[in-house]
Amino acid sequence: LPSPSSTSSQAAPLAACGLVTVLTPNGDHNQGILWGMELVPWTFQLGDRTWAMTLRRELYDLYLRRHDRIDTWDLVDRAAPYVVGGYLWDKPRDPLYRLAASPHWYERRTSIVSTWFFIRRDDLDDTFRIAQILANDPEDLVQKAVGGWIREAGKRDEPRLRDYLDRNAPTMPRTALRYAIEHLPSDARDYYLSRKKI
């Protein structure tokens, strides 16, 4: 793939098409998906160049269209923050809520993991809203993501994390709870664990 400085506006669409071709399931799909998805952060260094925005859109569409192939926690975690969250940063975020209601755990995990892009920009609303939807998710790999992401959001707004825990600690899965309280003071951790219903 050409470097950002050497890529012309004419060549850029070809680069985008090439990446989409790489991501199309063929052979070792995991390796191809990871190779392509991990180039997405690079496109954000290019600002609003038309071809970079086109590439982000194509990868976002491909991610959702072939989510059945992005079906392990590591693929979701390495791709969703930029491919999904980055693309939706300045757009309506309804797709995340549709993913949160999915019967497939890896799509529900994408819904919360994608909000990492927002957390890093101090936009926490969707993280806590989606975490509320997934508060009692039965899947361990979703629970870990919910707990970990509200923990990270709580580093930026601890009162909001505590408000979430006040409402959900008694019933949320222990895995999610332990992840969520990991960086709170020990007395706060003990308090929320004591509220957990056995």
N, C-alpha and C positions, 0 to 999 in steps of 0.2 A: 504494500500500500504506500503511495507517495507520502512524503512528509507534508505537514500543513503549509509550509512555506513554498513548496514546489507544486502543490495541487492547484491547477487552474479551475476556473468555474466550469469549463467544458469537461474536464476529466473527473471532477468530483462526483457527478451522478453515476459514472461508471464504477467508481470506488464503492459507492453506496450499494449498487447492484451486486458488486462482487461480494460484499459482506453478507448481504441477504442470501446469496447463493451458498456461501460457506455455512450459514446457519440452517439452511434447509436440511432436514434429516437425511443423512447419507453416511453409512459406515458408523464410525465412532461419533455419534451425535453429541455426546457430552463434550468431547474435546472441541468440536466445531463450534458449539454454542458458547462455550467459555471463551474461546479465542475471539469470537466476534463481539460478545457482550462486553468483554473487558476493554474494548476499544471505545466504548461509549463515553466514559469520563473524558477521554481525549477530545471528543467533539465539543465539550463545554468550554474548552480552552479557546475555541474558535469563534465564540460569541454567536451572533445571529446570522452568520453567513448562510445563504439560502441552502446550499448543499448540505451543510452540517445539520440544519433543521430538518431537511428531507431525510437524511440518514437516521436521525433520532426517531422520526415518525415511522419509518419503515421497520426499524428494529422493535419499536413499541408494538406495532401492529403484528409483527411476526411473533413476538413473545406471547401475546394474548392468543393469537390464532393457534399456535403450537404449544400451548402450555402443557399439553399432555406429554410433551417431551422434556419439559422442564419440571421434573417430578421428584427431585431430591432436594433436601434442605440446603445443600451447599450451592447448587445451581441457582436456587431462588435467592439466597443471600448475596451471592456475588453479582447477580444481574439486576434484581428488582429495584434497588435504590436508585440507580441511574436510568435504566431502561424504562421503568415504569414511573417511579417517583420523579425523576428528572424531567421526563417528558410532560408530566401532569402539573409541574410546578406552577405554571402560569395559565392553567386551564381548569375547567370544572373537574372535580375529583370523584364524580359519580361512579366511574369504573371501579374504584377501590371498594366501594360499598357493595357493588355487585359481586366482586371477588370475595368479600367477607361473608357473603351469604351462600357461597358455593358449597356443594357437597364434597368437594375434593380438598383435602387438607393443604395441599401445596398451593392451591389458589388462595385459600384463606391466609396462609403464611405470607404470600405475596402482598396481600392487602395491607398488612401491618408493616412488613419489612420495607415496602416502598416508601413509607413515611420517613425513613432515615434522611432522605434528601431534604425533607421539610424541617426535621428536628435541627439539622445543622444550620438552618437559617432562622431558628427561633420561632418557627411556625408549628405549634404543638396541637392545634385543635383536632386535626384528623387523627393523629396518633391516639389521643385519648378517646375520641368517639369510636374509632374502630376497635380499640382495646375494650371498650364497653360492650360492643357487639360480641366480641370473642371472649368475654370474661370467664365464661364457663365452658369453653371449647373442650371436647373430650380428647383431642389429639395432643400427645405430649410435645410434638414438634411445633405445634401452634402455641401451646402454653408457654414454652420457652421463649418464643419470639415476643409474645405479648408482655411477659414479665421483663424481658431484656429491654424492650423498646420503651416501656413506660419508665423503667429505671433511668434510661438515658434522657428521656424527656424531663424526668424529675430532677436531674442535675441542673436544668435550666429553670425549672419552676417547681420547687419542692412542695409548696402548699398544694399545688394541683395534684401532684402525685399522692400526697396524703389524703386529699379529698377522695380520690379514686379508691384508695385502700380503705378508707372509712366505710365506703359504700359496698366494697366487694370482698374485702379480706375474709369475712366469715364463710363465703361460699366458693370463692375462686379456687381452682386447683392448687395444691400445695407447691407444685413445680413453678407455676407462674408467680405465686406469692413470694417464694424464696428468691427468685430472680429479681423481682421488683424491689424488694427491701434490702438488697445486698449492700448498698452504699449508705443506708440510713444509719444513724447512731444506734448503738446496741440496745438502748432502752426502747427505741421505737421499733426495732426488729422484734424484740421480745413481746411488745404490746400487740403488734399485728399477728404474730404467730399464735398468741394466746387467744385471739379472737376467732381463729380458724376452727370451724366446726369439724369434729372428727367424723 
